[in-house]
Amino acid sequence: MIRIATFKGYSYDASYYINGDATGYEYSNTPTNKQGDMAQANADLVCTKLKEVYGKNACIVGCSDIESDNFGFPDYGMQLLGNIVEYTIHY
């Protein structure tokens, strides 16, 4: 039986979470710090925690429509305001 859960996260992580496509992190509009671009590292941490909580077979399978007016805080990680979507997890 497949179980479903959701969480709110940054919209710019959608391609990486769902398709494993990290090319979006190469753009200058993703969060950075003195060590360089940390957006992908934060997304990797979310995926690691996801598997710890929901099991090793858990995966993010989709997200709500990306809308420019959905600005807020994610449910995890870097607590900066940003464009937020709701992700769906199957586990």
N, C-alpha and C positions, 0 to 999 in steps of 0.2 A: 504494500500500500504506500502510495506517495503522499507525504504530508506537505503542507504549504505554510510558509511563514513570510512575513514582510518586514522591511526596515526602510527608513528614510536615509538617503545618502546623496552625495553630490552628483549632479547630472553628468559632469564631465568624465566620470568613471564608468559610464554605461557601456561603452564599447569594450573596455578592458574586462569588466565583470562578466559580460554576457558572451563576448566573442574571443576574449584573450588578445584583443588588438591594442597594443600599447602605443601606437603611433600618435594618438591624441596628446600624449604627455610631452611631446616634442615642441609644442607651441608655447609661446611666451605668456599666455594668459592663465597657465596653471600655477598653483601656489608653489613658491620656492622659498628657500632659506639660505643661509650662508654656505651650507654644504652642497647646494645645488637643488635640483628639482626633486621634491619629496612626495609628489602626488602619487607616483606609482608605488613607492615604498609604503605609503599609508594604505593604498588599495590592497597591497599584498598582505598587510597586517590584518585588514578587515577579513580577507578570505581565509587566513589562518584561524582567526577567532571564530569565524563562521563554522569551520569544520570542527573546532573544539566543542562548540555549543550544540550543533545539530548532527554531528557525525561526519565521518570521512567521505561519505558519498554526497554530502550537501553541495548544491550548486545554485548559483544565481541564474535564473532562466529568462528574466524579462524585467521590464520597468514600465511605469506609467508614462504617458506622453510628457515630453520635455517642454515645459512652458516657461516663458521668460518671467512670469509674474509669481512663480513659486519660490520665493526667496526666504531662506531661514537657516536653521541649524540642522546638521545631520544627527542621527542617533548614535554616532560613534566618532572616534578619532579626532582629527583636527577640528576643533570647535570654532571655526570661523563661519561667518555668514556666507551663504552661497546659494546658487540655484539648486533646489532639492527635488528629487523624484522618489517615488516609492518603488523599491526593488522587490521582486518575488523570488523566494527561495524554495526549492524542492529538496526534500530530505527523506 
